[in-house]
Amino acid sequence: MSPEFDKRIPVALLVLRFFLGTFLLQWSIEKLILPDAAARIASNFYGVTLPVAGSYALGIAELIVSLALLVGFYRTISYGLSLLIHTVTVVVSWRQLFDPWGLAKVGNHLWISTWPTWGGFAALFLMREWDTWTVDGWRQSRSALQTDQAMRL
């Protein structure tokens, strides 16, 4: 069956978008509530010094992206930025899995969960046009309805 006619696709993408948005939202809220923790993470994993003001700025920016992702607002931009944000995490987490000689570290299997999450972000981005239960989808349907009504006049 063609994806245009399969009504399960928008539902599946809504579920995927909801959980990925919630996943990203938790990290943005943490940056706002626990800026010191965000600074420690930035130092330990990314090797950068993050002042408290920087944590708040990143938290607000990530909060905006997370909320846009949750509701499907400007899908190409919000889904793309979400994918980019998580891609940075995946690249950085690679160091958590392997020592300098390429051998697996024991006890760091939690970081492997970043990979399927990245796959979810990539899949959502690639299928964004079929994710119609969104703010963008609602705006498009209203625009199409208004055009249809204008043609009848």
N, CA, C and O atoms as a GROMACS GRO file, in nm:
protein
  612
    1MET      N    1   0.084  -0.118   0.000
    1MET     CA    2   0.000   0.000   0.000
    1MET      C    3   0.088   0.124   0.000
    1MET      O    4   0.191   0.129   0.068
    2SER      N    5   0.049   0.223  -0.075
    2SER     CA    6   0.121   0.348  -0.086
    2SER      C    7   0.118   0.424   0.047
    2SER      O    8   0.014   0.426   0.113
    3PRO      N    9   0.230   0.487   0.088
    3PRO     CA   10   0.232   0.560   0.215
    3PRO      C   11   0.126   0.669   0.224
    3PRO      O   12   0.080   0.701   0.334
    4GLU      N   13   0.088   0.727   0.110
    4GLU     CA   14  -0.012   0.833   0.112
    4GLU      C   15  -0.147   0.782   0.162
    4GLU      O   16  -0.227   0.858   0.217
    5PHE      N   17  -0.172   0.651   0.143
    5PHE     CA   18  -0.302   0.596   0.178
    5PHE      C   19  -0.300   0.520   0.310
    5PHE      O   20  -0.405   0.482   0.362
    6ASP      N   21  -0.184   0.497   0.364
    6ASP     CA   22  -0.176   0.423   0.489
    6ASP      C   23  -0.188   0.520   0.605
    6ASP      O   24  -0.097   0.599   0.630
    7LYS      N   25  -0.299   0.515   0.676
    7LYS     CA   26  -0.328   0.609   0.786
    7LYS      C   27  -0.246   0.581   0.911
    7LYS      O   28  -0.248   0.662   1.004
    8ARG      N   29  -0.175   0.469   0.916
    8ARG     CA   30  -0.094   0.438   1.034
    8ARG      C   31   0.035   0.519   1.037
    8ARG      O   32   0.093   0.537   1.144
    9ILE      N   33   0.081   0.566   0.924
    9ILE     CA   34   0.209   0.637   0.918
    9ILE      C   35   0.206   0.765   1.002
    9ILE      O   36   0.297   0.785   1.082
   10PRO      N   37   0.105   0.853   0.986
   10PRO     CA   38   0.105   0.973   1.072
   10PRO      C   39   0.097   0.940   1.221
   10PRO      O   40   0.154   1.011   1.303
   11VAL      N   41   0.026   0.833   1.257
   11VAL     CA   42   0.016   0.794   1.398
   11VAL      C   43   0.153   0.747   1.447
   11VAL      O   44   0.197   0.786   1.556
   12ALA      N   45   0.221   0.664   1.368
   12ALA     CA   46   0.353   0.615   1.407
   12ALA      C   47   0.452   0.730   1.421
   12ALA      O   48   0.533   0.731   1.514
   13LEU      N   49   0.446   0.826   1.330
   13LEU     CA   50   0.537   0.940   1.338
   13LEU      C   51   0.504   1.031   1.456
   13LEU      O   52   0.593   1.091   1.514
   14LEU      N   53   0.376   1.041   1.490
   14LEU     CA   54   0.337   1.117   1.610
   14LEU      C   55   0.398   1.053   1.734
   14LEU      O   56   0.451   1.123   1.821
   15VAL      N   57   0.389   0.921   1.744
   15VAL     CA   58   0.445   0.850   1.859
   15VAL      C   59   0.597   0.872   1.865
   15VAL      O   60   0.652   0.904   1.970
   16LEU      N   61   0.663   0.855   1.751
   16LEU     CA   62   0.809   0.874   1.745
   16LEU      C   63   0.846   1.017   1.783
   16LEU      O   64   0.938   1.039   1.861
   17ARG      N   65   0.775   1.114   1.727
   17ARG     CA   66   0.803   1.255   1.755
   17ARG      C   67   0.780   1.288   1.902
   17ARG      O   68   0.858   1.362   1.962
   18PHE      N   69   0.673   1.236   1.959
   18PHE     CA   70   0.643   1.263   2.100
   18PHE      C   71   0.756   1.215   2.191
   18PHE      O   72   0.801   1.289   2.279
   19PHE      N   73   0.802   1.092   2.170
   19PHE     CA   74   0.904   1.038   2.260
   19PHE      C   75   1.042   1.099   2.234
   19PHE      O   76   1.120   1.118   2.328
   20LEU      N   77   1.074   1.130   2.109
   20LEU     CA   78   1.201   1.198   2.082
   20LEU      C   79   1.199   1.340   2.136
   20LEU      O   80   1.299   1.389   2.188
   21GLY      N   81   1.085   1.408   2.122
   21GLY     CA   82   1.072   1.543   2.177
   21GLY      C   83   1.085   1.544   2.327
   21GLY      O   84   1.149   1.632   2.385
   22THR      N   85   1.022   1.446   2.393
   22THR     CA   86   1.032   1.434   2.538
   22THR      C   87   1.175   1.404   2.581
   22THR      O   88   1.223   1.458   2.680
   23PHE      N   89   1.242   1.319   2.506
   23PHE     CA   90   1.382   1.286   2.532
   23PHE      C   91   1.469   1.412   2.528
   23PHE      O   92   1.548   1.436   2.619
   24LEU      N   93   1.453   1.492   2.423
   24LEU     CA   94   1.532   1.614   2.408
   24LEU      C   95   1.490   1.719   2.511
   24LEU      O   96   1.574   1.794   2.562
   25LEU      N   97   1.362   1.724   2.542
   25LEU     CA   98   1.310   1.821   2.639
   25LEU      C   99   1.372   1.803   2.778
   25LEU      O  100   1.401   1.901   2.846
   26GLN      N  101   1.392   1.678   2.818
   26GLN     CA  102   1.449   1.655   2.952
   26GLN      C  103   1.588   1.715   2.965
   26GLN      O  104   1.624   1.766   3.071
   27TRP      N  105   1.667   1.709   2.857
   27TRP     CA  106   1.802   1.764   2.864
   27TRP      C  107   1.800   1.916   2.867
   27TRP      O  108   1.884   1.979   2.932
   28SER      N  109   1.705   1.976   2.798
   28SER     CA  110   1.697   2.123   2.802
   28SER      C  111   1.652   2.171   2.939
   28SER      O  112   1.702   2.271   2.990
   29ILE      N  113   1.558   2.101   2.999
   29ILE     CA  114   1.512   2.138   3.134
   29ILE      C  115   1.625   2.121   3.234
   29ILE      O  116   1.640   2.203   3.325
   30GLU      N  117   1.704   2.015   3.219
   30GLU     CA  118   1.816   1.994   3.311
   30GLU      C  119   1.915   2.111   3.304
   30GLU      O  120   1.967   2.155   3.406
   31LYS      N  121   1.941   2.160   3.183
   31LYS     CA  122   2.034   2.273   3.169
   31LYS      C  123   1.981   2.397   3.240
   31LYS      O  124   2.060   2.478   3.290
   32LEU      N  125   1.851   2.412   3.246
   32LEU     CA  126   1.791   2.528   3.311
   32LEU      C  127   1.779   2.512   3.462
   32LEU      O  128   1.794   2.609   3.537
   33ILE      N  129   1.753   2.391   3.507
   33ILE     CA  130   1.734   2.367   3.650
   33ILE      C  131   1.867   2.339   3.721
   33ILE      O  132   1.888   2.382   3.835
   34LEU      N  133   1.956   2.265   3.653
   34LEU     CA  134   2.085   2.228   3.711
   34LEU      C  135   2.200   2.276   3.622
   34LEU      O  136   2.268   2.194   3.560
   35PRO      N  137   2.221   2.407   3.615
   35PRO     CA  138   2.326   2.456   3.524
   35PRO      C  139   2.466   2.406   3.560
   35PRO      O  140   2.550   2.391   3.472
   36ASP      N  141   2.491   2.379   3.689
   36ASP     CA  142   2.622   2.326   3.728
   36ASP      C  143   2.645   2.186   3.672
   36ASP      O  144   2.757   2.153   3.632
   37ALA      N  145   2.539   2.105   3.668
   37ALA     CA  146   2.551   1.970   3.610
   37ALA      C  147   2.582   1.981   3.461
   37ALA      O  148   2.663   1.905   3.409
   38ALA      N  149   2.517   2.073   3.394
   38ALA     CA  150   2.544   2.093   3.251
   38ALA      C  151   2.688   2.136   3.229
   38ALA      O  152   2.752   2.093   3.133
   39ALA      N  153   2.741   2.220   3.319
   39ALA     CA  154   2.880   2.264   3.308
   39ALA      C  155   2.976   2.146   3.327
   39ALA      O  156   3.076   2.136   3.256
   40ARG      N  157   2.946   2.058   3.423
   40ARG     CA  158   3.031   1.938   3.444
   40ARG      C  159   3.026   1.845   3.323
   40ARG      O  160   3.129   1.792   3.282
   41ILE      N  161   2.908   1.826   3.267
   41ILE     CA  162   2.896   1.740   3.148
   41ILE      C  163   2.974   1.800   3.033
   41ILE      O  164   3.046   1.729   2.963
   42ALA      N  165   2.961   1.931   3.013
   42ALA     CA  166   3.034   1.998   2.904
   42ALA      C  167   3.184   1.982   2.922
   42ALA      O  168   3.257   1.961   2.824
   43SER      N  169   3.230   1.991   3.044
   43SER     CA  170   3.373   1.978   3.071
   43SER      C  171   3.421   1.834   3.052
   43SER      O  172   3.522   1.810   2.987
   44ASN      N  173   3.347   1.739   3.110
   44ASN     CA  174   3.390   1.599   3.107
   44ASN      C  175   3.377   1.532   2.970
   44ASN      O  176   3.465   1.457   2.929
   45PHE      N  177   3.268   1.560   2.900
   45PHE     CA  178   3.242   1.489   2.776
   45PHE      C  179   3.281   1.567   2.650
   45PHE      O  180   3.325   1.509   2.552
   46TYR      N  181   3.264   1.699   2.655
   46TYR     CA  182   3.290   1.779   2.537
   46TYR      C  183   3.423   1.853   2.545
   46TYR      O  184   3.472   1.905   2.444
   47GLY      N  185   3.482   1.858   2.665
   47GLY     CA  186   3.611   1.924   2.682
   47GLY      C  187   3.604   2.075   2.670
   47GLY      O  188   3.702   2.140   2.633
   48VAL      N  189   3.488   2.133   2.702
   48VAL     CA  190   3.473   2.278   2.696
   48VAL      C  191   3.426   2.331   2.831
   48VAL      O  192   3.356   2.263   2.905
   49THR      N  193   3.466   2.453   2.860
   49THR     CA  194   3.420   2.518   2.982
   49THR      C  195   3.291   2.592   2.949
   49THR      O  196   3.286   2.675   2.858
   50LEU      N  197   3.187   2.561   3.025
   50LEU     CA  198   3.056   2.622   3.002
   50LEU      C  199   3.018   2.704   3.125
   50LEU      O  200   2.993   2.648   3.231
   51PRO      N  201   3.013   2.836   3.110
   51PRO     CA  202   2.969   2.918   3.224
   51PRO      C  203   2.820   2.895   3.250
   51PRO      O  204   2.748   2.843   3.164
   52VAL      N  205   2.775   2.936   3.367
   52VAL     CA  206   2.634   2.918   3.404
   52VAL      C  207   2.543   2.987   3.302
   52VAL      O  208   2.440   2.931   3.262
   53ALA      N  209   2.580   3.106   3.260
   53ALA     CA  210   2.499   3.178   3.160
   53ALA      C  211   2.492   3.098   3.029
   53ALA      O  212   2.389   3.098   2.962
   54GLY      N  213   2.600   3.032   2.995
   54GLY     CA  214   2.601   2.947   2.874
   54GLY      C  215   2.507   2.830   2.887
   54GLY      O  216   2.441   2.791   2.790
   55SER      N  217   2.500   2.773   3.007
   55SER     CA  218   2.408   2.662   3.031
   55SER      C  219   2.264   2.708   3.013
   55SER      O  220   2.182   2.638   2.953
   56TYR      N  221   2.233   2.827   3.065
   56TYR     CA  222   2.098   2.881   3.049
   56TYR      C  223   2.067   2.909   2.902
   56TYR      O  224   1.958   2.879   2.854
   57ALA      N  225   2.163   2.965   2.831
   57ALA     CA  226   2.142   2.996   2.689
   57ALA      C  227   2.119   2.868   2.608
   57ALA      O  228   2.028   2.861   2.526
   58LEU      N  229   2.203   2.767   2.632
   58LEU     CA  230   2.184   2.640   2.563
   58LEU      C  231   2.052   2.575   2.602
   58LEU      O  232   1.982   2.518   2.517
   59GLY      N  233   2.016   2.584   2.729
   59GLY     CA  234   1.891   2.526   2.776
   59GLY      C  235   1.771   2.590   2.710
   59GLY      O  236   1.677   2.521   2.670
   60ILE      N  237   1.773   2.723   2.697
   60ILE     CA  238   1.661   2.793   2.632
   60ILE      C  239   1.654   2.758   2.484
   60ILE      O  240   1.546   2.732   2.431
   61ALA      N  241   1.769   2.758   2.417
   61ALA     CA  242   1.771   2.723   2.275
   61ALA      C  243   1.722   2.580   2.253
   61ALA      O  244   1.642   2.554   2.162
   62GLU      N  245   1.769   2.488   2.335
   62GLU     CA  246   1.727   2.349   2.323
   62GLU      C  247   1.579   2.332   2.360
   62GLU      O  248   1.510   2.248   2.302
   63LEU      N  249   1.531   2.410   2.454
   63LEU     CA  250   1.390   2.408   2.490
   63LEU      C  251   1.303   2.450   2.372
   63LEU      O  252   1.200   2.388   2.346
   64ILE      N  253   1.343   2.553   2.302
   64ILE     CA  254   1.269   2.599   2.184
   64ILE      C  255   1.266   2.491   2.077
   64ILE      O  256   1.162   2.463   2.019
   65VAL      N  257   1.381   2.430   2.052
   65VAL     CA  258   1.388   2.322   1.952
   65VAL      C  259   1.303   2.203   1.997
   65VAL      O  260   1.231   2.145   1.916
   66SER      N  261   1.310   2.168   2.125
   66SER     CA  262   1.233   2.054   2.177
   66SER      C  263   1.083   2.076   2.163
   66SER      O  264   1.010   1.986   2.121
   67LEU      N  265   1.038   2.195   2.197
   67LEU     CA  266   0.895   2.225   2.186
   67LEU      C  267   0.850   2.229   2.040
   67LEU      O  268   0.740   2.182   2.007
   68ALA      N  269   0.933   2.285   1.953
   68ALA     CA  270   0.901   2.284   1.810
   68ALA      C  271   0.894   2.142   1.757
   68ALA      O  272   0.806   2.109   1.676
   69LEU      N  273   0.984   2.057   1.801
   69LEU     CA  274   0.982   1.916   1.763
   69LEU      C  275   0.855   1.848   1.815
   69LEU      O  276   0.789   1.775   1.741
   70LEU      N  277   0.821   1.873   1.939
   70LEU     CA  278   0.703   1.810   1.998
   70LEU      C  279   0.575   1.839   1.922
   70LEU      O  280   0.491   1.750   1.906
   71VAL      N  281   0.560   1.961   1.874
   71VAL     CA  282   0.435   1.998   1.805
   71VAL      C  283   0.448   1.994   1.654
   71VAL      O  284   0.349   2.014   1.583
   72GLY      N  285   0.568   1.969   1.602
   72GLY     CA  286   0.586   1.962   1.458
   72GLY      C  287   0.580   2.098   1.391
   72GLY      O  288   0.514   2.115   1.289
   73PHE      N  289   0.648   2.194   1.449
   73PHE     CA  290   0.649   2.331   1.398
   73PHE      C  291   0.777   2.352   1.318
   73PHE      O  292   0.886   2.325   1.368
   74TYR      N  293   0.764   2.399   1.195
   74TYR     CA  294   0.878   2.411   1.104
   74TYR      C  295   0.958   2.281   1.105
   74TYR      O  296   1.073   2.275   1.148
   75ARG      N  297   0.892   2.177   1.056
   75ARG     CA  298   0.946   2.041   1.066
   75ARG      C  299   1.089   2.027   1.013
   75ARG      O  300   1.174   1.968   1.080
   76THR      N  301   1.118   2.080   0.897
   76THR     CA  302   1.253   2.063   0.842
   76THR      C  303   1.358   2.123   0.936
   76THR      O  304   1.461   2.062   0.960
   77ILE      N  305   1.330   2.241   0.986
   77ILE     CA  306   1.427   2.308   1.074
   77ILE      C  307   1.433   2.240   1.211
   77ILE      O  308   1.542   2.206   1.258
   78SER      N  309   1.317   2.220   1.275
   78SER     CA  310   1.319   2.164   1.412
   78SER      C  311   1.364   2.019   1.412
   78SER      O  312   1.438   1.979   1.503
   79TYR      N  313   1.323   1.940   1.315
   79TYR     CA  314   1.368   1.800   1.312
   79TYR      C  315   1.516   1.794   1.277
   79TYR      O  316   1.589   1.712   1.332
   80GLY      N  317   1.560   1.882   1.186
   80GLY     CA  318   1.702   1.885   1.149
   80GLY      C  319   1.791   1.928   1.264
   80GLY      O  320   1.898   1.870   1.286
   81LEU      N  321   1.749   2.031   1.337
   81LEU     CA  322   1.828   2.076   1.453
   81LEU      C  323   1.830   1.969   1.562
   81LEU      O  324   1.933   1.949   1.627
   82SER      N  325   1.718   1.902   1.583
   82SER     CA  326   1.714   1.793   1.682
   82SER      C  327   1.811   1.683   1.644
   82SER      O  328   1.884   1.631   1.729
   83LEU      N  329   1.812   1.647   1.517
   83LEU     CA  330   1.905   1.545   1.469
   83LEU      C  331   2.049   1.591   1.487
   83LEU      O  332   2.134   1.513   1.529
   84LEU      N  333   2.077   1.716   1.458
   84LEU     CA  334   2.213   1.770   1.474
   84LEU      C  335   2.256   1.769   1.620
   84LEU      O  336   2.368   1.729   1.652
   85ILE      N  337   2.167   1.813   1.709
   85ILE     CA  338   2.199   1.814   1.852
   85ILE      C  339   2.233   1.674   1.900
   85ILE      O  340   2.332   1.654   1.970
   86HIS      N  341   2.152   1.577   1.860
   86HIS     CA  342   2.177   1.441   1.907
   86HIS      C  343   2.299   1.379   1.838
   86HIS      O  344   2.368   1.295   1.896
   87THR      N  345   2.326   1.420   1.715
   87THR     CA  346   2.445   1.370   1.645
   87THR      C  347   2.571   1.408   1.722
   87THR      O  348   2.664   1.327   1.733
   88VAL      N  349   2.576   1.528   1.776
   88VAL     CA  350   2.691   1.570   1.856
   88VAL      C  351   2.706   1.476   1.977
   88VAL      O  352   2.817   1.434   2.009
   89THR      N  353   2.595   1.444   2.041
   89THR     CA  354   2.600   1.352   2.156
   89THR      C  355   2.653   1.215   2.116
   89THR      O  356   2.734   1.156   2.187
   90VAL      N  357   2.606   1.166   2.002
   90VAL     CA  358   2.650   1.033   1.956
   90VAL      C  359   2.800   1.034   1.928
   90VAL      O  360   2.872   0.941   1.966
   91VAL      N  361   2.848   1.138   1.861
   91VAL     CA  362   2.991   1.145   1.829
   91VAL      C  363   3.074   1.152   1.957
   91VAL      O  364   3.176   1.084   1.969
   92VAL      N  365   3.030   1.232   2.051
   92VAL     CA  366   3.103   1.245   2.177
   92VAL      C  367   3.095   1.115   2.258
   92VAL      O  368   3.192   1.078   2.323
   93SER      N  369   2.983   1.047   2.254
   93SER     CA  370   2.967   0.925   2.334
   93SER      C  371   3.056   0.812   2.283
   93SER      O  372   3.082   0.716   2.356
   94TRP      N  373   3.101   0.820   2.161
   94TRP     CA  374   3.188   0.716   2.107
   94TRP      C  375   3.311   0.696   2.197
   94TRP      O  376   3.357   0.583   2.216
   95ARG      N  377   3.361   0.805   2.252
   95ARG     CA  378   3.478   0.796   2.342
   95ARG      C  379   3.443   0.724   2.471
   95ARG      O  380   3.532   0.669   2.537
   96GLN      N  381   3.315   0.723   2.509
   96GLN     CA  382   3.274   0.656   2.632
   96GLN      C  383   3.271   0.505   2.615
   96GLN      O  384   3.275   0.431   2.714
   97LEU      N  385   3.264   0.459   2.491
   97LEU     CA  386   3.251   0.315   2.465
   97LEU      C  387   3.385   0.245   2.444
   97LEU      O  388   3.397   0.125   2.470
   98PHE      N  389   3.484   0.319   2.397
   98PHE     CA  390   3.610   0.256   2.360
   98PHE      C  391   3.729   0.330   2.421
   98PHE      O  392   3.728   0.453   2.433
   99ASP      N  393   3.829   0.253   2.458
   99ASP     CA  394   3.951   0.317   2.507
   99ASP      C  395   4.034   0.361   2.386
   99ASP      O  396   3.994   0.336   2.273
  100PRO      N  397   4.147   0.426   2.407
  100PRO     CA  398   4.226   0.478   2.294
  100PRO      C  399   4.273   0.370   2.196
  100PRO      O  400   4.306   0.402   2.082
  101TRP      N  401   4.276   0.243   2.239
  101TRP     CA  402   4.320   0.136   2.151
  101TRP      C  403   4.204   0.069   2.078
  101TRP      O  404   4.224  -0.031   2.009
  102GLY      N  405   4.084   0.122   2.093
  102GLY     CA  406   3.969   0.068   2.022
  102GLY      C  407   3.903  -0.050   2.092
  102GLY      O  408   3.816  -0.115   2.034
  103LEU      N  409   3.943  -0.078   2.215
  103LEU     CA  410   3.884  -0.188   2.288
  103LEU      C  411   3.762  -0.140   2.365
  103LEU      O  412   3.761  -0.029   2.418
  104ALA      N  413   3.661  -0.222   2.371
  104ALA     CA  414   3.538  -0.185   2.441
  104ALA      C  415   3.564  -0.170   2.590
  104ALA      O  416   3.633  -0.251   2.651
  105LYS      N  417   3.507  -0.066   2.648
  105LYS     CA  418   3.516  -0.044   2.792
  105LYS      C  419   3.402  -0.119   2.860
  105LYS      O  420   3.288  -0.117   2.811
  106VAL      N  421   3.430  -0.183   2.968
  106VAL     CA  422   3.328  -0.256   3.043
  106VAL      C  423   3.245  -0.156   3.122
  106VAL      O  424   3.300  -0.063   3.182
  107GLY      N  425   3.113  -0.174   3.122
  107GLY     CA  426   3.025  -0.091   3.203
  107GLY      C  427   2.971   0.033   3.136
  107GLY      O  428   2.895   0.108   3.197
  108ASN      N  429   3.007   0.057   3.012
  108ASN     CA  430   2.959   0.177   2.943
  108ASN      C  431   2.855   0.146   2.836
  108ASN      O  432   2.839   0.223   2.742
  109HIS      N  433   2.786   0.034   2.851
  109HIS     CA  434   2.687  -0.004   2.749
  109HIS      C  435   2.568   0.090   2.744
  109HIS      O  436   2.494   0.089   2.645
  110LEU      N  437   2.547   0.172   2.846
  110LEU     CA  438   2.438   0.269   2.843
  110LEU      C  439   2.452   0.365   2.725
  110LEU      O  440   2.353   0.408   2.667
  111TRP      N  441   2.575   0.397   2.690
  111TRP     CA  442   2.598   0.490   2.580
  111TRP      C  443   2.555   0.434   2.445
  111TRP      O  444   2.532   0.509   2.351
  112ILE      N  445   2.542   0.303   2.435
  112ILE     CA  446   2.496   0.243   2.310
  112ILE      C  447   2.353   0.286   2.280
  112ILE      O  448   2.312   0.286   2.164
  113SER      N  449   2.278   0.324   2.383
  113SER     CA  450   2.140   0.369   2.360
  113SER      C  451   2.134   0.497   2.278
  113SER      O  452   2.028   0.531   2.226
  114THR      N  453   2.244   0.570   2.266
  114THR     CA  454   2.242   0.690   2.183
  114THR      C  455   2.227   0.656   2.036
  114THR      O  456   2.177   0.738   1.959
  115TRP      N  457   2.268   0.535   1.995
  115TRP     CA  458   2.262   0.498   1.854
  115TRP      C  459   2.120   0.477   1.804
  115TRP      O  460   2.084   0.538   1.703
  116PRO      N  461   2.038   0.394   1.869
  116PRO     CA  462   1.900   0.380   1.818
  116PRO      C  463   1.821   0.511   1.832
  116PRO      O  464   1.732   0.538   1.752
  117THR      N  465   1.854   0.591   1.932
  117THR     CA  466   1.787   0.720   1.945
  117THR      C  467   1.825   0.808   1.826
  117THR      O  468   1.740   0.879   1.772
  118TRP      N  469   1.951   0.804   1.786
  118TRP     CA  470   1.993   0.878   1.668
  118TRP      C  471   1.918   0.827   1.545
  118TRP      O  472   1.877   0.906   1.460
  119GLY      N  473   1.900   0.697   1.536
  119GLY     CA  474   1.824   0.640   1.425
  119GLY      C  475   1.681   0.691   1.423
  119GLY      O  476   1.626   0.717   1.316
  120GLY      N  477   1.620   0.706   1.540
  120GLY     CA  478   1.486   0.762   1.547
  120GLY      C  479   1.481   0.906   1.498
  120GLY      O  480   1.390   0.943   1.424
  121PHE      N  481   1.578   0.987   1.539
  121PHE     CA  482   1.584   1.125   1.492
  121PHE      C  483   1.605   1.130   1.340
  121PHE      O  484   1.542   1.210   1.271
  122ALA      N  485   1.692   1.044   1.288
  122ALA     CA  486   1.718   1.041   1.144
  122ALA      C  487   1.592   0.997   1.068
  122ALA      O  488   1.557   1.057   0.967
  123ALA      N  489   1.524   0.894   1.118
  123ALA     CA  490   1.402   0.845   1.052
  123ALA      C  491   1.294   0.953   1.052
  123ALA      O  492   1.227   0.973   0.950
  124LEU      N  493   1.276   1.021   1.163
  124LEU     CA  494   1.175   1.126   1.172
  124LEU      C  495   1.207   1.238   1.073
  124LEU      O  496   1.118   1.289   1.005
  125PHE      N  497   1.334   1.276   1.065
  125PHE     CA  498   1.372   1.380   0.970
  125PHE      C  499   1.343   1.337   0.826
  125PHE      O  500   1.289   1.414   0.747
  126LEU      N  501   1.380   1.214   0.794
  126LEU     CA  502   1.361   1.165   0.657
  126LEU      C  503   1.214   1.152   0.619
  126LEU      O  504   1.179   1.164   0.502
  127MET      N  505   1.127   1.126   0.717
  127MET     CA  506   0.985   1.106   0.689
  127MET      C  507   0.900   1.226   0.731
  127MET      O  508   0.779   1.213   0.748
  128ARG      N  509   0.961   1.342   0.747
  128ARG     CA  510   0.891   1.459   0.799
  128ARG      C  511   0.772   1.501   0.714
  128ARG      O  512   0.676   1.556   0.769
  129GLU      N  513   0.774   1.478   0.585
  129GLU     CA  514   0.662   1.517   0.500
  129GLU      C  515   0.538   1.434   0.528
  129GLU      O  516   0.426   1.480   0.504
  130TRP      N  517   0.555   1.314   0.579
  130TRP     CA  518   0.442   1.227   0.611
  130TRP      C  519   0.395   1.245   0.755
  130TRP      O  520   0.293   1.188   0.795
  131ASP      N  521   0.468   1.324   0.832
  131ASP     CA  522   0.429   1.352   0.971
  131ASP      C  523   0.328   1.466   0.968
  131ASP      O  524   0.364   1.583   0.987
  132THR      N  525   0.202   1.432   0.944
  132THR     CA  526   0.100   1.533   0.919
  132THR      C  527   0.020   1.573   1.042
  132THR      O  528  -0.050   1.674   1.039
  133TRP      N  529   0.029   1.499   1.151
  133TRP     CA  530  -0.040   1.538   1.273
  133TRP      C  531   0.048   1.634   1.350
  133TRP      O  532   0.093   1.605   1.461
  134THR      N  533   0.072   1.749   1.290
  134THR     CA  534   0.164   1.850   1.341
  134THR      C  535   0.103   1.988   1.322
  134THR      O  536   0.000   2.002   1.256
  135VAL      N  537   0.166   2.088   1.378
  135VAL     CA  538   0.125   2.226   1.352
  135VAL      C  539   0.139   2.256   1.203
  135VAL      O  540   0.051   2.318   1.143
  136ASP      N  541   0.249   2.213   1.144
  136ASP     CA  542   0.270   2.236   1.000
  136ASP      C  543   0.162   2.166   0.918
  136ASP      O  544   0.109   2.223   0.822
  137GLY      N  545   0.129   2.043   0.954
  137GLY     CA  546   0.024   1.969   0.884
  137GLY      C  547  -0.111   2.037   0.896
  137GLY      O  548  -0.188   2.042   0.800
  138TRP      N  549  -0.141   2.089   1.014
  138TRP     CA  550  -0.266   2.160   1.036
  138TRP      C  551  -0.270   2.287   0.950
  138TRP      O  552  -0.373   2.317   0.889
  139ARG      N  553  -0.159   2.361   0.947
  139ARG     CA  554  -0.154   2.483   0.865
  139ARG      C  555  -0.171   2.450   0.717
  139ARG      O  556  -0.240   2.523   0.646
  140GLN      N  557  -0.109   2.342   0.671
  140GLN     CA  558  -0.122   2.303   0.530
  140GLN      C  559  -0.265   2.263   0.497
  140GLN      O  560  -0.316   2.297   0.390
  141SER      N  561  -0.329   2.191   0.588
  141SER     CA  562  -0.467   2.149   0.562
  141SER      C  563  -0.560   2.269   0.559
  141SER      O  564  -0.654   2.272   0.479
  142ARG      N  565  -0.538   2.368   0.645
  142ARG     CA  566  -0.620   2.490   0.645
  142ARG      C  567  -0.599   2.568   0.516
  142ARG      O  568  -0.694   2.620   0.458
  143SER      N  569  -0.474   2.575   0.472
  143SER     CA  570  -0.442   2.646   0.348
  143SER      C  571  -0.509   2.577   0.229
  143SER      O  572  -0.564   2.644   0.141
  144ALA      N  573  -0.504   2.445   0.227
  144ALA     CA  574  -0.568   2.370   0.118
  144ALA      C  575  -0.719   2.387   0.121
  144ALA      O  576  -0.783   2.397   0.017
  145LEU      N  577  -0.776   2.390   0.241
  145LEU     CA  578  -0.921   2.410   0.256
  145LEU      C  579  -0.961   2.548   0.207
  145LEU      O  580  -1.062   2.561   0.137
  146GLN      N  581  -0.885   2.650   0.242
  146GLN     CA  582  -0.916   2.785   0.197
  146GLN      C  583  -0.904   2.798   0.047
  146GLN      O  584  -0.985   2.865  -0.017
  147THR      N  585  -0.802   2.732  -0.012
  147THR     CA  586  -0.786   2.733  -0.156
  147THR      C  587  -0.904   2.664  -0.223
  147THR      O  588  -0.956   2.713  -0.324
  148ASP      N  589  -0.945   2.551  -0.168
  148ASP     CA  590  -1.059   2.477  -0.222
  148ASP      C  591  -1.187   2.560  -0.215
  148ASP      O  592  -1.265   2.560  -0.310
  149GLN      N  593  -1.208   2.629  -0.105
  149GLN     CA  594  -1.327   2.713  -0.090
  149GLN      C  595  -1.323   2.830  -0.186
  149GLN      O  596  -1.427   2.866  -0.242
  150ALA      N  597  -1.208   2.889  -0.207
  150ALA     CA  598  -1.194   3.000  -0.301
  150ALA      C  599  -1.224   2.956  -0.443
  150ALA      O  600  -1.280   3.033  -0.520
  151MET      N  601  -1.187   2.834  -0.478
  151MET     CA  602  -1.210   2.783  -0.613
  151MET      C  603  -1.359   2.761  -0.638
  151MET      O  604  -1.405   2.771  -0.752
  152ARG      N  605  -1.433   2.733  -0.536
  152ARG     CA  606  -1.578   2.710  -0.550
  152ARG      C  607  -1.653   2.839  -0.574
  152ARG      O  608  -1.762   2.838  -0.632
  153LEU      N  609  -1.597   2.949  -0.531
  153LEU     CA  610  -1.665   3.079  -0.547
  153LEU      C  611  -1.658   3.128  -0.685
  153LEU      O  612  -1.711   3.235  -0.716
   0.00000   0.00000   0.00000
